[in-house]
Amino acid sequence: MRKILTATALILLLLGLPPAATGKILIPMDQLQSNHLKAYGIAWWVLRHDINVEWLLNYRGGSFLIDQFDALERECRLRGVGFQLLSGGEVIAIYDQIELENMDRILLEMAPKIAVYMPPGVQPWDDAVAMALSYAEIEYATIWDHEVLAGELGEYDWLHLHHEDFTGQYGKFYASYRSAPWYIQQQQEFESVARELGYKKVSKEKLAVALAIRRYVAEGGFLFAMCSATDSYDIALAAQGTDICDTVFDGDPPAANCQQQLDFTQTLAFTGFRLYTSPLIYEYSDIDTTPPRGGPPRDKQSDYFELFEFSAKWDPVPTMLTQNHISIIKGFMGQTTGYHRAQLKSHLIIMGETPGRDEVKYLHGNFGKGMFTFFGGHDPEDYQHRVGDPPTDLNLHPRSPGFRLILNNVLFPAARKQKQKT
């Protein structure tokens, strides 16, 4: 295991000098920050070296305050992250302002261990979270079904799911891509993995994975999911007592009464939804708000969602997850773009929704000892990402408010050991 250096040891090693007695470095996260995304990577880098970070909720967009040392200044300059040197008096003035306003100080004490769930090999589309982590220079491991079913999830504080299909219907891409080489290869690979792990159907093997992830959350893990990994995950949990897959997916038709056999008590976030079992429909259920094919398209220019404001002192969790330099964020689509309110469980915290439309974009909830966050859409900087499109170049979007929401979730587990007020 790599030895983690203390703050003093790191400074002595790199600089040969002791840390400043009273000086602090402020990494602002408001409109003046030149690279918001890499700023999260700086915070993670500091935590990785066993140095605490103060997350100043609602202060200048959710800024970071860290003890001053030269190596940190150098790292900020190398990564193009803006920062300010503060005197002891300036720090006290910030603390006083935080006490008086809707702000709070959250101490981050550990670099979370991060896992991204993705299949081996190259897919014809990209994962926005993996891109964000790589761009921010935050280390993560990739895991797949073998690791999950071998019980390795307990090694991680944070797990990400993206555009996966946990129902065994291969992403509902059958109508458009059943003849595409990548689709055929993916189906063959998934069937091979299921057989290798002792399952006759991919749907049963994916259900086992979904149940293992649910246990991980119940035991205290943090789950972050986007796009179709949100609704397909809950659908798989609700359908564990029936067969919802058509013949083209698993060799036999779905159960005639599969809708009536859904058990919504098994899900994390969604309830009362109706399935779309036809392989010719590019949709899992009526949870999703993506416009149906052939229907009126969304207007990219007027598509925005709004973040809710929470009490930093009384609701620190949703406050952390909504830190941003703007509150109105441009929308983006995905196989699962957003969620109808009627299909949401009542205990959920809605953190972002589209004004004037029945669409929740960003939500959070508790399950057992753990927590989960679901974020609708595929890529915050690619409005309608399609199979085969090139990946987003985050060098062109270093201040992306949509990607900031992803990285809020990455840092959130660093505060998990504290007593939360929600």
C-alpha positions in Angstrom: 0.0 0.0 0.0 1.3 3.5 -0.8 2.3 5.5 2.2 0.2 8.6 2.6 2.2 11.6 3.8 1.1 14.0 6.5 0.8 17.7 5.6 4.0 18.5 7.5 5.9 15.6 5.9 4.8 16.5 2.5 5.9 20.2 2.9 9.2 19.2 4.4 9.8 16.8 1.6 8.9 19.1 -1.2 10.0 22.4 0.2 12.2 21.9 3.2 10.1 24.5 5.0 7.4 24.3 7.7 3.8 25.4 6.8 2.7 28.9 7.2 1.4 29.7 10.7 -1.7 31.6 9.7 -1.8 31.8 5.9 -4.5 30.2 3.9 -5.1 29.6 0.2 -8.6 30.2 -1.1 -9.6 28.5 -4.3 -12.7 30.5 -5.4 -15.5 28.7 -7.2 -17.5 31.7 -8.4 -17.4 33.4 -11.9 -13.8 34.5 -11.3 -12.4 30.9 -11.3 -10.7 30.1 -14.6 -11.0 26.3 -14.3 -13.7 25.0 -12.0 -13.3 21.3 -13.0 -9.6 21.1 -12.2 -10.2 22.9 -8.9 -12.0 19.8 -7.7 -8.9 17.8 -8.7 -6.8 20.2 -6.6 -9.0 19.6 -3.6 -8.8 15.8 -4.2 -5.0 16.0 -4.6 -4.7 17.8 -1.2 -6.9 15.2 0.5 -4.9 12.4 -1.1 -1.9 13.8 0.8 -3.7 13.7 4.1 -4.3 17.4 4.3 -7.8 18.7 5.3 -9.8 20.9 3.0 -12.6 23.3 4.1 -15.5 23.4 1.7 -17.1 26.8 2.1 -20.7 26.1 1.2 -22.5 29.0 -0.7 -19.4 31.2 -0.3 -18.3 32.3 -3.7 -19.8 29.3 -5.5 -18.6 26.7 -3.0 -15.0 27.7 -2.6 -12.2 25.6 -1.0 -10.0 26.9 1.8 -6.7 25.2 2.5 -3.6 25.8 4.7 -1.0 27.6 2.6 2.1 25.8 1.3 4.2 26.4 -1.7 3.6 23.0 -3.3 -0.1 23.8 -3.4 0.5 27.1 -5.1 2.7 25.4 -7.7 0.1 22.7 -8.3 -2.6 25.3 -8.9 -0.5 27.2 -11.3 0.4 24.0 -13.2 -3.3 23.1 -13.6 -4.5 26.6 -14.4 -6.6 26.9 -11.2 -7.1 30.4 -9.8 -6.3 31.0 -6.1 -5.8 33.7 -3.6 -3.5 34.0 -0.6 -5.3 35.1 2.5 -4.0 36.6 5.8 -5.3 35.4 9.2 -7.5 38.5 9.4 -9.0 37.9 6.0 -9.8 34.3 7.0 -11.6 35.5 10.1 -13.6 37.9 8.1 -14.8 35.1 5.8 -15.7 32.9 8.8 -17.7 35.8 10.3 -19.6 36.2 7.0 -20.3 32.5 6.9 -21.8 32.6 10.4 -24.2 35.4 9.5 -25.4 34.2 6.1 -26.8 31.1 4.4 -23.3 29.5 4.4 -21.4 26.8 6.2 -17.9 25.3 6.6 -17.6 21.6 5.9 -14.4 19.8 6.7 -13.2 17.3 4.1 -10.8 14.8 5.7 -10.2 11.9 3.3 -9.8 11.3 -0.4 -12.7 9.0 -1.4 -11.9 5.8 -3.2 -13.8 5.9 -6.4 -15.1 3.1 -8.7 -16.6 3.5 -12.1 -18.7 0.7 -13.4 -18.0 0.1 -17.0 -17.5 -2.9 -19.3 -14.0 -3.9 -20.5 -13.1 -2.7 -24.0 -14.1 0.3 -26.0 -17.8 1.3 -26.3 -19.2 3.4 -29.1 -20.1 6.2 -26.7 -18.4 7.8 -23.8 -18.9 8.1 -20.0 -19.2 11.7 -18.8 -18.1 10.9 -15.3 -15.0 9.1 -16.4 -14.2 12.1 -18.6 -14.7 14.5 -15.7 -12.5 12.4 -13.4 -9.7 12.1 -15.9 -9.8 15.8 -16.8 -9.8 16.8 -13.1 -6.9 14.4 -12.5 -8.8 12.4 -9.9 -7.8 8.7 -9.6 -10.5 6.0 -10.0 -10.7 2.3 -10.6 -12.9 0.6 -13.2 -15.0 -2.4 -12.2 -17.4 -4.7 -13.9 -19.7 -7.6 -13.0 -16.9 -10.0 -11.9 -15.6 -7.5 -9.3 -19.1 -6.6 -8.1 -20.2 -10.2 -7.7 -16.9 -11.0 -6.0 -17.8 -8.6 -3.2 -15.2 -5.9 -4.1 -17.6 -2.9 -3.8 -16.8 -2.6 -0.1 -13.3 -1.4 -1.0 -14.8 1.9 -2.4 -16.5 4.9 -0.9 -18.2 6.0 -4.2 -19.6 4.1 -7.1 -20.7 5.5 -10.5 -23.1 4.0 -13.0 -23.7 5.7 -16.3 -25.6 4.5 -19.4 -25.8 0.8 -18.4 -28.8 -1.4 -18.8 -29.5 -3.6 -15.7 -32.7 -5.1 -17.3 -31.0 -7.4 -19.8 -32.4 -5.6 -22.8 -29.1 -4.4 -24.2 -30.0 -0.7 -23.9 -33.2 -1.1 -25.9 -31.0 -0.4 -29.0 -32.5 -3.4 -30.9 -34.8 -1.4 -33.2 -32.0 0.8 -34.6 -28.8 -1.1 -34.1 -29.5 -4.9 -34.0 -27.4 -5.3 -37.2 -24.5 -3.1 -36.0 -21.3 -5.1 -35.3 -20.8 -3.4 -31.9 -24.4 -4.4 -30.8 -23.9 -8.0 -31.9 -20.5 -8.2 -30.2 -21.8 -6.6 -27.0 -24.7 -9.1 -26.8 -22.3 -12.0 -27.3 -20.0 -10.7 -24.7 -22.7 -10.1 -22.1 -24.1 -13.6 -22.7 -20.7 -15.1 -22.3 -20.1 -13.2 -19.0 -23.5 -14.4 -17.7 -22.7 -18.0 -18.5 -19.3 -17.7 -16.9 -20.8 -16.4 -13.7 -23.4 -19.2 -13.6 -26.5 -17.5 -15.0 -28.7 -18.7 -17.9 -29.8 -15.2 -18.8 -28.2 -11.8 -18.9 -31.2 -10.3 -17.1 -30.6 -12.6 -14.1 -26.9 -11.9 -14.0 -27.6 -8.1 -14.2 -30.2 -8.4 -11.4 -27.5 -10.1 -9.2 -25.3 -7.1 -9.9 -28.1 -4.7 -9.1 -28.8 -6.4 -5.8 -25.1 -6.3 -4.9 -25.1 -2.6 -5.6 -28.2 -2.1 -3.4 -26.5 -3.9 -0.5 -23.4 -1.7 -1.0 -25.6 1.4 -0.6 -27.5 -0.1 2.3 -24.3 -0.8 4.1 -23.1 2.8 3.8 -21.8 3.3 0.2 -22.5 6.3 -2.0 -24.0 5.7 -5.4 -24.1 8.2 -8.3 -25.9 7.3 -11.5 -26.7 9.1 -14.7 -28.7 8.5 -17.9 -30.3 5.1 -18.3 -28.3 3.6 -15.4 -30.8 5.4 -13.1 -34.2 4.1 -14.3 -33.0 0.7 -15.7 -31.4 0.0 -12.4 -34.7 0.5 -10.4 -36.7 -1.3 -13.1 -34.4 -4.4 -12.7 -35.0 -4.3 -8.9 -38.7 -4.0 -9.2 -38.9 -6.8 -11.8 -36.8 -9.4 -9.9 -39.8 -11.6 -9.5 -40.9 -11.7 -13.2 -39.6 -11.7 -16.8 -39.8 -8.4 -18.7 -37.5 -9.2 -21.6 -38.8 -10.0 -25.0 -37.7 -13.0 -27.1 -35.0 -11.2 -29.0 -33.2 -10.5 -25.7 -33.4 -13.8 -23.8 -35.1 -16.4 -26.0 -38.6 -16.3 -24.5 -41.4 -13.7 -24.3 -42.0 -11.5 -21.2 -44.4 -12.7 -18.6 -48.0 -11.9 -19.6 -48.6 -10.1 -16.3 -45.1 -8.7 -15.7 -46.5 -5.2 -15.1 -48.7 -6.5 -12.3 -45.8 -8.4 -10.8 -43.5 -5.4 -10.3 -42.5 -4.8 -6.7 -41.9 -1.1 -6.1 -40.8 -1.6 -2.5 -37.5 -3.0 -3.9 -36.5 0.2 -5.7 -34.4 3.2 -4.5 -36.1 6.1 -6.2 -39.0 5.2 -8.6 -42.5 3.8 -8.1 -45.7 3.3 -10.0 -44.1 3.2 -13.4 -45.4 1.4 -16.5 -43.1 -0.7 -18.6 -42.5 -0.6 -22.3 -41.5 -4.2 -23.1 -41.6 -4.0 -26.9 -38.0 -4.3 -28.4 -39.0 -1.7 -31.0 -39.6 1.0 -28.5 -36.4 2.9 -27.5 -37.5 3.4 -23.9 -37.8 1.3 -20.7 -40.8 2.8 -19.0 -42.8 6.0 -18.5 -40.3 7.3 -15.9 -38.2 9.1 -18.5 -39.1 12.6 -19.9 -37.2 12.2 -23.2 -39.6 13.1 -26.0 -40.8 10.1 -27.9 -39.4 9.5 -31.4 -41.6 11.2 -34.0 -42.9 13.7 -31.4 -42.1 17.4 -31.2 -38.4 17.9 -30.4 -37.1 19.9 -27.5 -35.7 23.3 -28.2 -32.0 23.3 -27.3 -31.9 27.1 -27.0 -34.6 27.3 -24.3 -33.8 24.0 -22.5 -32.6 24.8 -19.0 -32.9 23.4 -15.5 -32.8 25.2 -12.2 -30.9 24.2 -9.0 -32.8 24.5 -5.8 -31.3 26.5 -2.9 -31.0 24.8 0.5 -30.1 25.9 4.0 -26.3 25.3 4.3 -26.4 25.0 8.1 -29.5 22.7 8.3 -29.3 20.8 5.0 -25.6 20.4 4.3 -25.9 17.3 2.1 -28.1 18.8 -0.7 -26.2 22.1 -0.3 -22.9 20.3 -1.0 -24.4 18.5 -4.1 -25.7 21.8 -5.6 -22.7 24.0 -5.2 -22.2 26.0 -8.4 -21.3 29.4 -9.8 -24.8 29.6 -11.5 -28.2 28.2 -10.6 -29.7 28.1 -14.1 -27.9 25.4 -16.1 -28.4 24.5 -19.8 -30.2 21.2 -20.3 -28.9 18.1 -22.0 -30.6 14.9 -23.2 -29.8 11.2 -22.9 -31.5 7.9 -23.2 -33.0 9.0 -19.9 -33.2 12.8 -19.8 -35.2 13.4 -16.7 -37.9 12.0 -14.4 -41.7 12.6 -14.1 -42.6 13.6 -10.6 -45.5 11.1 -10.5 -42.9 8.2 -10.6 -40.7 9.5 -7.7 -40.9 8.2 -4.2 -41.9 10.8 -1.6 -38.8 10.7 0.5 -36.5 12.0 -2.3 -34.9 15.4 -2.2 -35.4 17.2 -5.5 -32.3 19.3 -6.2 -32.9 20.4 -9.8 -35.9 20.6 -12.2 -36.9 22.1 -15.5 -39.1 25.1 -15.0 -42.5 24.9 -16.8 -42.1 21.2 -17.5 -42.9 18.0 -15.5 -39.2 17.1 -15.3 -37.0 16.5 -12.3 -33.4 16.5 -13.5 -31.3 16.0 -10.3 -32.4 14.1 -7.1 -30.9 12.6 -3.9 -32.1 10.0 -1.4 -31.1 7.8 1.5 -31.2 4.0 1.5 -30.2 2.1 4.6 -26.9 3.6 5.9 -26.0 5.0 2.4 -27.0 7.6 -0.1 -27.6 7.9 -3.8 -27.9 10.7 -6.3 -29.5 10.4 -9.8 -28.8 12.9 -12.6 -30.8 12.7 -15.8 -29.0 13.1 -19.2 -25.9 11.8 -20.7 -23.3 14.6 -21.2 -23.7 18.1 -19.8 -21.8 19.6 -22.7 -23.3 17.6 -25.6 -27.0 18.3 -25.9 -28.0 15.2 -27.8 -25.2 12.8 -27.7 -25.6 9.9 -30.2 -24.0 6.5 -30.6 -20.7 7.0 -32.5 -20.4 10.8 -31.7 -16.9 11.9 -30.6 -16.3 12.4 -26.9 -16.6 15.9 -25.4 -13.3 17.8 -25.1 -13.4 19.2 -21.6 -10.5 21.5 -22.4 -13.2 23.5 -24.2 -15.5 23.5 -21.1 -13.3 24.0 -18.0 -16.1 26.0 -16.3 -19.0 23.7 -17.1 -21.7 24.0 -14.4 -23.2 20.7 -15.4 -19.9 18.8 -14.9 -19.5 20.7 -11.6 -22.5 18.8 -10.3 -20.8 15.5 -11.1 -17.7 16.5 -9.3 -19.7 17.8 -6.3 -20.7 14.2 -5.9 -17.2 12.9 -6.2 -16.0 15.1 -3.2 -19.1 14.6 -1.1 -17.9 11.3 0.5 -14.9 13.1 1.9 -17.3 14.6 4.5 -19.2 11.4 5.1 -17.6 10.6 8.4 -19.0 13.7 9.9 -22.4 13.8 11.7 -24.8 15.0 9.0 -27.8 17.1 9.8 -30.1 15.6 7.2 
